[in-house]
Amino acid sequence: MLQRIDPIIEELHEVRREIARRFEGDIHRISKDARQRQAQEGRPVWHPKAANQALQQTRDGVQRHG
C-alpha cells in the first residue's frame, strides 16, 4: 500500500529535527529559547489559570485529581 507523503507534515518534521540538532536534543534549552522568542515577539501567550494537577490513584483503582 502506498502512503501519500504530506509535504506540510514533512516540513514540520524537518523543522523539529533542525531544532533538536541546534540544541543537541536538550529540551530545557529548546524551551528556554522558545520562551525568549515568545517574549521578543510581544504577542500574547496563553497561560492556564491553574497548573495541571496530578492524578492520584484511589484504593478502588479510580484516578482522581488530588
N, C-alpha and C positions, 0 to 999 in steps of 0.2 A: 504494500500500500504506500503510495506516495504521500508524503506530508508536504503541505504547502508552507513555504517559509514566509513569514510575515516580516517585511522589511522594517517596520516600526519596532516590533519586538526585538529583532536582531540589533537594531541601533541601540535600544535600551540596554541590552546585554553587553554590547561593546562599551558603552559609557560606564556601566557598572564595573566591567573589567579594568578599564582605564583608571577609574577612581581607586580601585583596590590596588592596582600596581603603584599608583602615585603615593599611596600611604602605606605600602607594604602590607596591606590587609589589616592594618591596625584600626579597629572600629572606633577606638577612642579618638584617634587623630582625625578620622573621617568625620565623626560627629562634631568635633571642635571646629573643623573647617566649615562644615555646613552651618553651624550656629553663627560663625563670624561672617559668612557670606550673607546670611539672612539679615543680620544686624546692619550690614553695609547697604543692603538694598533699600532699607527703610520701609519695607512692606509689612503689613500686619501679619503676625504669626499667631495661629490659634493655640491657646493653652487651655487644657481642660480645667474645670472648676475644682475638681478633686482628683487626686492621684489614683491610679489604678490600685485596687485593693486585691490582696492575695486571697485565693480561695482556701478555706480550711475544711478538711475532711472531718465529718462528724462520725460518731460511733456507728450510725446506721449506714455509713458509706456515702451519704449525700454531701456534696460540696456546697458550702455556703460562704458568703462574704464575711470576713472576720472583722 
